[in-house]
Amino acid sequence: MQFPESFLRELAERNDIESVVSDYVALTKRSGQNVFGLCPFHSEKTPSFAVNPSKQFYHCFGCGKGGDVINFIMDMENMSFPEAVEFLAKRVNMPLPEKGGDGRSAIKRKKAIEANTEAARFFHSELMAAGGKEAMNYLSERGMRLPTIRNFGLGYAPDAWDLLLRHMREKGYSDFELYDSGLVKRSKSGGYYDTFRGRIVFPNNRCERQCSGLFRADNCGRQGQISQQPRNHDIQQGPPPLRNEPCKKV
Ligand SMILES: [Zn+2]
């Protein structure tokens, strides 16, 4: 996707390079126009990684890496140019320019549905496994019978930080795709962790067994009410599951 020049200019203005780099690198030394820190791209003991806030670029005198704020995110997060642009836009809540006809948002949406469907499958198998016993007991106490649980693909997200993340990586999803699908969150240190932890999970099933998003119910043994919806704004939320409604074409 071609981004308009004006959009990219505003994006760079709003994502000041010093503050973006500071999310990853402690910039400890100031010298002339530059601030220095330890390079995140090569191993070193004395800082040779320079950020120039007035010119809005970075340069490492050790390994030679350098560029603007978008290049930095591409290198740091291992992203393509459009992914890095989108990442930075999200960082400052800046809406992306919508371009009709390039099919990009349709592809993104399709990918998010695939990711959520795989996650729902994973959580369902966790519920059916030995580790899901407590959750299963909780559901059965609430009158939920096995055929219903199977039919609606209910799942259990174990109380772990990266169980789904690791599973999805093995399936070939990038961290950013998972973030975009609402399945993982980003920590302050720049890593990612599972959105759904220690919860019963209700997939929002649409046609053809596709899951357009996951809902999590409150922890087993507590109220069991639906407490949170996925963050992804690209996915139109349907009603909560467990309601037998006619299937609409997505
Ligand atoms: Zn370097």
Boltz pocket constraint, residues with backbone or C-beta under 6 A from the ligand:
constraints:
  - pocket:
      binder: B
      contacts: [[A, 39], [A, 40], [A, 41], [A, 42], [A, 49], [A, 60], [A, 61], [A, 62], [A, 63], [A, 64], [A, 65]]
      max_distance: 6.0
